[in-house]
């Protein structure tokens, strides 16, 4: 088993994203969060489809296309120190607080890049 197998990272990051990133911290009484949280869960559906219905370079390239832009987004919002407010809950985007998702999304993107045949 290859530690940088895109399938492993697509499943792992997809499930962590859904449960820890969206479902558990969700302010589900807030309509805006329901809409954005529900939309964010579509990423997990895409990741799981890619993990189980694709293989080889196709799967790796999709892992890169899904995870790469999300990793870049995290870098940008942390660099700018943005604050995300849903209901009465505010999340300040700092490097320290966002280290786990930066690492997870980064490894998923890296696994895709290494398996893509592009390098």
C-alpha positions, -999 to 999 in steps of 0.1 A, spaced: 0 0 0 14 33 -11 12 61 16 6 86 -12 -22 67 -29 -47 93 -40 -76 69 -32 -66 68 4 -63 106 7 -96 112 -12 -115 90 12 -97 102 44 -99 139 36 -134 136 22 -148 120 54 -128 143 77 -140 173 57 -176 162 60 -176 152 97 -151 174 114 -152 203 90 -189 207 83 -212 185 103 -199 187 139 -191 224 140 -222 234 121 -247 260 133 -276 240 119 -302 264 132 -287 291 109 -302 290 74 -270 304 59 -250 276 74 -274 250 62 -270 263 27 -232 267 28 -227 235 48 -248 215 25 -230 229 -5 -196 221 12 -207 185 16 -209 182 -21 -171 182 -21 -172 150 -1 -196 134 -26 -172 144 -55 -142 131 -35 -158 97 -27 -170 93 -63 -135 100 -75 -120 76 -50 -143 47 -59 -153 52 -95 -120 63 -110 -85 49 -110 -50 55 -121 -40 89 -135 -76 100 -139 -82 95 -102 -49 113 -93 -56 142 -115 -91 146 -100 -76 145 -65 -53 173 -76 -81 193 -92 -103 190 -61 -77 194 -33 -53 218 -49 -76 248 -51 -89 242 -16 -54 241 -3 -46 274 -21 -79 289 -7 -68 280 29 -33 296 22 -50 328 9 -75 332 37 -49 324 64 -25 349 49 -52 375 49 -64 366 84 -100 365 73 -129 359 97 -158 337 88 -191 344 107 -221 322 107 -248 331 132 -231 343 163 -201 320 158 -169 336 143 -139 317 130 -107 336 126 -86 319 99 -51 316 114 -21 294 104 -22 277 138 -59 269 138 -59 258 102 -27 236 102 -46 203 102 -67 211 71 -37 227 54 -17 195 59 -46 171 49 -57 190 18 -20 195 9 -12 158 11 -43 150 -9 -32 174 -36 4 162 -35 -8 126 -39 -27 136 -69 2 155 -84 26 126 -79 2 101 -95 -10 124 -123 18 116 -147 24 154 -151 57 153 -133 
